[in-house]
Amino acid sequence: MQKKLLWVLPVLIVTILFVPTILVYMSPAKQITTVKAVETVRNNDEPKNHYPAPTVRVYLTKEKKVIALPLEEYIRGVVASEMPSEFHKEALKAQALAARTYIVDRLMKEELSDMKTMGETAESAHVSDTVKHQVYTTDEKLIQKWGNQAAVYMQRIKEAVTETEGQIITYEDQPIYAAFFSTSNGKTENSEEYFKSAVPYLRSVDSSWDTSSPKYEKKIKMSLHDLSKQLSTVTGKQISIDTTTSNHFLKITKRTEGNRVAEVRIGDELFSGREVREALKLASTDFEMTITGDQVSVVTKGYGHGVGMSQWGAHLLAQNGSNANQIVTHYYQGVKVKEIKPTLAQIAQNK
């Protein structure tokens, strides 16, 4: 009996020591990468605030719940969602400045009534995680999205956020409306050409380097019937299609300073460029249309509304040596990047 016990004991010791190790090595590589990425995110990698910072309450629309985050952690999730993470760090820093400016302005003004439209749960939040405010993604979802690049991308985003910590973009000492979009058609747009009012810092500026963006040009085709139907459905304007339709059926009558379509006549109706873009889901308001038989070919230049900072433009400027401050002062005219840590501390104290 004693001999049997002496034989069993070593076997038990070997099992205890080596089976866990074997199981680890049998785990999928992707799972191991994900665990390491999670550890990178959560261990000693958060932006180091040296002042009391406000908490941002974010309504997660799919989960239908509100989460509370430190300001800089929220900015990190926005930058990772709004700009490609492989972009130049100075462009990511410019995006961090824009994102922080938006939420700080919202917290200072406390104009949160729009949250009521998103349901009772959302009423306690400052912002949603959608384009209605700023797109935000949790660390867990980012790790799933990035896979084995998660640790690298997360580090890049964190550096961009940390290096701009406590800074916002101001005009006459007030936070700006930091509008941004993907790619210009070569110039940005005056605010009043797309939005309702003229804003002194949202002026049309050169962004000719955007021609190098993969989103600079897009071509689509649709039937004349679908074009007419979509425009009528969205705008309420009824277009009569003549069987002898030619290119005289469509004429661009006015362009903006940014060379986008301000007005276009289609059939016997006049539309704004924005109406056409939104109704037909075009990439931008800089478009050309050619009619061949019952088919319409549409070529767009740029991607997005065109007002404020071009994200691809920021990336390309950074590649050519511009820093984040130079990028934002180019796209937002007459602005200053300002440290507002005391203001943030005051907001935190009042919440």
Secondary structure, 3 states (H helix, E strand, C coil): CHHHHHHHHHHHHHHHHHHHHHHHHHCCHHHHHHHHHHHHHHCCCCCCCCCCCCEEEEEECCCCEEEEEEHHHHHHHHHHHHCCCCCCHHHHHHHHHHHHHHHHHHHHHCCCHHHHHHCCHHHHCCEECCCCCCCCCCHHHHHHHHHHHHHHHHHHHHHHHHCCCCEEEEECCEECCCCEECECCCECECHHHCCCCCCCCCCCCECHHHHHCCCCEEEEEEEHHHHHHHHHHHHCCCCCCCCCCCHHHEEEEEECCCCCEEEEEECCEEEEHHHHHHHHCCCCCCEEEEEECCEEEEEEECECCCECEEHHHHHHHHHCCCCHHHHHHHHCCCCEEEECHHHHHHHHHHC
